[in-house]
């Protein structure tokens, strides 16, 4: 998720920073998409694209949400063509990310479809790996994946009392179609200064916005309690 990513604006700035162990890449502009593609023997048989909406912090690699959305047909053709050229004989799912139509990442696994709360789609995924067949032919309905980010220093001191946690779960169950709770996840790939503590799925953007607002209010109260407790 962009761990350690930063924008370098000049050669002088680059030389002033200690970036040993990192690599540089061209800064790309344009829409950021994530593609989930089902492939049988090197041939794409189904695909869905998700558009990433940048987080208000503007931190590189940090998104406010991923929403199902059709990309430009030219980009779609280029992505599917890449699969056909570079994955001959492969059967399974592939996740590809693009910015401005250029491929930046390729993973031989699923992306956000595993959170889509779509049992029929998941049955097809199982069939893809067990029988090399794909049965899901529909277009994936509207869906939105919303990460909940909090400052790293808050994440380390949050009060996860049973009462507070119950409030969070009730809010999630009321508005979400799928969810992944990650409060105790110590994965080292987090962006600088932030921790993703939840990943929430919604079939309604309205519900996504309402739930996100309520969750952050609960977390702010938890953060305040943590600050006063450790003062």
N, C-alpha and C positions, 0 to 999 in steps of 0.2 A: 504493500500500500504506500509506496513512495518513501520508505524509511530513509531518512537522510537526504531526501531530494531538496534541492534549492535551485533558484535561478541565479546564474552568474551573468552579470551585465557587461563585463569587460575583462581583458586579459590581466590587467592590474589586480582586479578583485580576485581572479582565479589564483594568482600567484601569492596573494596575501593569506589565503585560506589553506589550512592543513586538510587536504582531501585524500590522503593516502588510504588505499583500500577501496576507494570509490571509482566510478567510471563516469565519463561525460557522454552526453547525448544531445543531439540537436533539440532545441525547444520547438515543439510543434504547436501550431494554432489551429483552431477549428473544433468541431463537435467531437466529443469523446464517446465512443460506442464500445459496448461489450457484446460479443456474438457467441451464442450457443448453437453449435452445429452438430447434427447427427450424421455420421459417416458410415457407409457400408462399402467395404473393399475399395476405399479411396474415393468414393462418389458421395457428395453431400445429398442427403435425402430429406432434410428438414432443417430449418434455421429460425432463430428469433434474434432480434437485436434490441439492446437496451441502451438508452442514452443516459450518460452520466451528467448530472447537474452539479456544477462545482459548489463546494462548501463556502459559506459566507466568509470563512477565514482566509480563503484563497490559497491555503497551503497546498503545494504541489502534491497530487495524488490523493487528496481528500475530497470526497464527494458528499453532497447533501442528500442525494438519492439517485437510484438507478430506476428508470421507467421504460417499459416496453414502448418502442417507437421505431417505425420503419426508417431506415437510413436511405440516403440517395441511391437510386438503382445502380449507378456506376460504382459506388463503393461496395455495394452488395456483390456485384459481379466480380470485382477484383478480389474480394475476400474468398468467395467460393472457388474462383479460379486458382488462388494460392493453395487451397486445400487439395484440389485435384492434381496440381503439379507436384506438390511437396509431400503428400501423404498417400502415395500409391500403396494399395493393399491394406491400409489401416481401417479397422472397424471399431467404432466407439464414439464418444463425444469429444469435441474439441472446443475450447474457449479461446477466442481471439479478441484482442482489444485494438482499436484504431483511434487515431487522433487526426483530424483533417484528412481522412481517407488513407492514412499511412499506418501499416501494421506496427505496433509497438511491443506486443506480447502474444505468445501462443502457448497454450496449456493443453495437454492431452487429458482433459477432464471436463466435467461440467462446470458451468458458472452459476448464475443465479437461478437457473430453472429448478435447482434442488430445493429452493425455498418457495416455489410457486404455489404450493398447496393444491396441486393438480394431480389427483390420484391416477387418472387416465394417462397423463404424460409420464408419470413415474413408472407405471406398468410397461410403457413403451421403452423406457430407458433400461429396465430389467431385461426385456426381450432383446434389446440391441446387444447386450453383453452375453446373454445366455444362448440366444438363438440366431444372432446376426440378422435380426429382422426389426423393422420399424413400423409401428402400427398407428402412431399419432399423426394424423394428417391435418388437423385443424390449425388455424392461426391462434397462437397463445393469446388469451384475453388480456385486457388491460391489467397490468400489475406493477407495483412500485415497491422497491426495496429501500428501506430507510435506515442508515446506520445512526446510532446515537453516540456522539463523540463527547468526551469530557476531558478537561485538563488532566494531565498525568498525575499532578500532585493531589488532585481531588480523588482520583481513582484509588490511590493508595490508602486513603483515610476515610472512605465512605462508611457510614453507619448502616450496615445491612441488617438492622433489627428485623425480627419476624413481622412486626406491625407495618413497617415501611415497605418491606419486600412484598407483603400481601397487597398493599395498595398498588404497587407497580404491576403485579401479576393481574389484578382485577382490571386495571386500565388496559393492559395488553390484550387480555381475553375479550374485552368489550369491543375493541376496535380492529385488532389485527387478524389476519388470516393465517399467518405463520410467524414464528419468532425464534430467535436464538439468543440466549442470555449468556453474556461473556464477562461478567463482573470479575471473576477470579481467573481470567485468562491472562497469563504472563507472556504471551507470544511476543518475541523481540522485534517483529516487523512493523510495529506501530509507527506512524509518522511522528516527527519531533513534537513533543509537548502535548500529544493527544493520545487517548486510549478509546478504542471502540468497545463499548460495554454492552451493546445490544445491536441486533440486526433484525429489523422488523419488516414483515411483508404485508401489503395491502392491495386489495382489488379496487379500492376507492381512494383517489387522491385526497378527497375531502377528509376521509377518516384518517389518512396518513398525517395530514397537517394538524388535525385536532389532537390525535394521539401524541404526536411529537411534542406539541406545545405542553400538554399535560405531563408527559414524562419529564421534560426539562424542568418544569416547576417543582416536581417531586424531588429531582436530583439536586436542584438549587437548595431546597430545604434540607436535604441530607448533607450537602456540602457545608451549609451554615452550622448544622449541628456538629459536624466533624470538626470545624474550625474552633468552635467554642469549647468542645470537649478537650482538644489538644492545645488550647491556648496557654 
